[in-house]
Amino acid sequence: MENMIMGFIFLPMLLSQSFITALAMSQPNFTTDQSALLEFKTHITSDPLNILFSNWSSATPVYNWFGVSCGDLYRRVTSLDLSNINLTGSLPSHLGNLSFLVSLNLSRNSFNGHLPPELGKLRCLRFMDLSFNSPDGTSQVRFGCF
């Protein structure tokens, strides 16, 4: 009888721990944000002020990177402001993985190419400034809540 009572106590604890672990593993996390930003960096063809090339590194926490702000609670990227630093390149689809991004300011650079449709996945995005860049053609991005 005592073993049965212990089983009733232990089993729910085990199941709840398994559920929490599975949920945490299924959600994008801080590493996802770092990977997305490092992929963005690989699409930069010119960084004349050497800002990203000298500052953005996997050896440094993302919240210390130039132009990146993170939320206090989860340390997820909430703002990316790389305005007016003379970057040249294109915008990769990986930016769509910054699921907590609220503000994106890439104005006054030389980004070209199409806007990746994955930007439409950014449900938290409330501000985006891409002015004074050189986009090609029309954008296929569909913003749901912008």
RAPEDA-V263383 format. One record per residue. N is the residue number from 1. RES is the residue in one letter. PHI is phi in degrees with one decimal (none if undefined). PSI is psi in degrees with one decimal (NA if undefined). OMEGA is omega as a letter, one per 40 degrees, with the letter a starting at -180 (* if undefined). Layout:
BEGIN
<<N & RES & PHI & PSI & OMEGA> <N & RES & PHI & PSI & OMEGA>>
END
This chain:
BEGIN
<<1 & M & none & -41.2 & a> <2 & E & -64.0 & -39.4 & i> <3 & N & -63.0 & -36.3 & i> <4 & M & -67.0 & -40.4 & i> <5 & I & -65.4 & -43.8 & i> <6 & M & -61.3 & -37.1 & i> <7 & G & -64.3 & -39.5 & i> <8 & F & -67.2 & -29.9 & i> <9 & I & -80.8 & -44.7 & a> <10 & F & -71.5 & -41.1 & a> <11 & L & -59.5 & -48.6 & i> <12 & P & -62.0 & -36.6 & i> <13 & M & -64.2 & -43.0 & i> <14 & L & -63.9 & -44.7 & a> <15 & L & -65.0 & -41.3 & a> <16 & S & -67.3 & -38.2 & i> <17 & Q & -64.1 & -41.4 & i> <18 & S & -64.2 & -40.3 & i> <19 & F & -64.2 & -45.6 & a> <20 & I & -62.9 & -43.2 & i> <21 & T & -62.7 & -44.7 & i> <22 & A & -64.0 & -40.3 & i> <23 & L & -64.7 & -44.8 & a> <24 & A & -63.2 & -37.7 & a> <25 & M & -73.5 & -23.9 & a> <26 & S & -85.2 & -14.8 & a> <27 & Q & -90.5 & 140.7 & i> <28 & P & -60.2 & 152.0 & a> <29 & N & -137.5 & -166.9 & a> <30 & F & -55.4 & -39.1 & i> <31 & T & -64.9 & -35.2 & i> <32 & T & -61.1 & -43.9 & i> <33 & D & -63.1 & -44.9 & i> <34 & Q & -60.9 & -44.6 & i> <35 & S & -61.9 & -41.7 & i> <36 & A & -63.0 & -42.4 & a> <37 & L & -71.7 & -37.0 & i> <38 & L & -67.0 & -34.1 & i> <39 & E & -67.1 & -40.5 & i> <40 & F & -57.0 & -44.4 & a> <41 & K & -59.5 & -36.8 & a> <42 & T & -68.5 & -18.0 & i> <43 & H & -90.6 & 1.5 & i> <44 & I & -87.8 & 119.8 & a> <45 & T & -95.5 & -18.1 & i> <46 & S & -147.8 & 128.3 & i> <47 & D & -134.4 & 74.3 & a> <48 & P & -61.3 & -24.9 & i> <49 & L & -89.8 & -0.4 & i> <50 & N & 56.5 & 34.9 & a> <51 & I & -76.9 & -54.9 & a> <52 & L & -72.8 & -41.3 & a> <53 & F & -64.7 & -29.3 & a> <54 & S & -95.5 & -18.9 & a> <55 & N & -108.6 & -37.8 & a> <56 & W & -85.6 & 109.0 & a> <57 & S & -145.5 & 146.8 & i> <58 & S & -66.3 & -13.8 & i> <59 & A & -79.7 & -12.7 & a> <60 & T & -114.4 & 136.5 & i> <61 & P & -59.9 & 142.1 & a> <62 & V & -55.3 & -37.3 & a> <63 & Y & -67.3 & -8.7 & i> <64 & N & -99.8 & -1.2 & a> <65 & W & -75.7 & 146.6 & i> <66 & F & -59.2 & 132.6 & i> <67 & G & 80.3 & -0.9 & a> <68 & V & -109.4 & 131.4 & i> <69 & S & -121.3 & 142.1 & a> <70 & C & -122.6 & 153.9 & i> <71 & G & -69.3 & 150.6 & a> <72 & D & -68.2 & -39.6 & a> <73 & L & -73.9 & -53.6 & a> <74 & Y & -105.5 & -4.8 & a> <75 & R & 58.0 & 33.6 & i> <76 & R & -91.2 & 149.4 & a> <77 & V & -66.9 & 122.1 & i> <78 & T & -112.8 & -20.5 & a> <79 & S & -144.9 & 138.5 & i> <80 & L & -130.3 & 110.5 & a> <81 & D & -123.5 & 99.0 & i> <82 & L & -118.1 & 35.5 & a> <83 & S & -71.5 & 143.2 & i> <84 & N & 57.7 & 42.0 & i> <85 & I & -121.7 & 18.8 & i> <86 & N & 61.5 & 35.1 & i> <87 & L & -76.8 & 146.9 & i> <88 & T & -126.3 & 139.1 & i> <89 & G & 158.7 & -159.6 & i> <90 & S & -127.8 & 166.9 & a> <91 & L & -100.2 & 119.0 & a> <92 & P & -80.8 & 159.6 & i> <93 & S & -63.9 & -23.2 & a> <94 & H & -62.2 & -19.5 & i> <95 & L & -59.7 & -25.7 & i> <96 & G & -67.0 & -9.3 & i> <97 & N & -88.0 & -3.3 & i> <98 & L & -83.2 & 72.7 & a> <99 & S & -66.7 & -14.4 & i> <100 & F & -103.5 & 4.8 & a> <101 & L & -64.4 & 125.6 & i> <102 & V & -105.9 & -35.8 & a> <103 & S & -133.0 & 130.3 & i> <104 & L & -129.7 & 112.7 & i> <105 & N & -124.9 & 105.6 & i> <106 & L & -119.4 & 23.6 & a> <107 & S & -66.6 & 156.6 & i> <108 & R & 58.7 & 47.1 & i> <109 & N & -129.0 & -160.7 & i> <110 & S & -130.1 & 57.4 & i> <111 & F & -81.0 & 136.2 & a> <112 & N & -129.2 & 178.4 & a> <113 & G & 88.8 & -175.5 & i> <114 & H & -82.5 & 152.8 & i> <115 & L & -72.7 & 130.3 & a> <116 & P & -67.7 & 135.9 & i> <117 & P & -58.1 & -23.4 & a> <118 & E & -63.5 & -18.2 & i> <119 & L & -60.7 & -24.5 & i> <120 & G & -67.0 & -13.9 & i> <121 & K & -79.6 & -9.7 & a> <122 & L & -79.7 & 83.5 & a> <123 & R & -69.0 & -23.2 & i> <124 & C & -88.0 & -11.5 & a> <125 & L & -62.5 & 124.7 & i> <126 & R & -119.7 & -19.2 & a> <127 & F & -139.1 & 132.4 & i> <128 & M & -144.9 & 126.4 & i> <129 & D & -127.6 & 112.3 & i> <130 & L & -118.6 & 20.9 & a> <131 & S & -65.1 & 154.4 & i> <132 & F & 59.2 & 44.7 & i> <133 & N & -122.3 & -172.8 & a> <134 & S & -128.1 & 66.1 & i> <135 & P & -68.3 & 151.1 & i> <136 & D & -102.9 & 132.7 & i> <137 & G & 65.0 & -156.2 & a> <138 & T & -100.2 & 156.0 & a> <139 & S & -92.7 & 142.2 & i> <140 & Q & -102.3 & 13.2 & a> <141 & V & -75.6 & 133.8 & i> <142 & R & -118.0 & 113.0 & i> <143 & F & -93.6 & 125.1 & a> <144 & G & -79.7 & -42.7 & a> <145 & C & -122.2 & 17.1 & a> <146 & F & -69.0 & NA & *>>
END
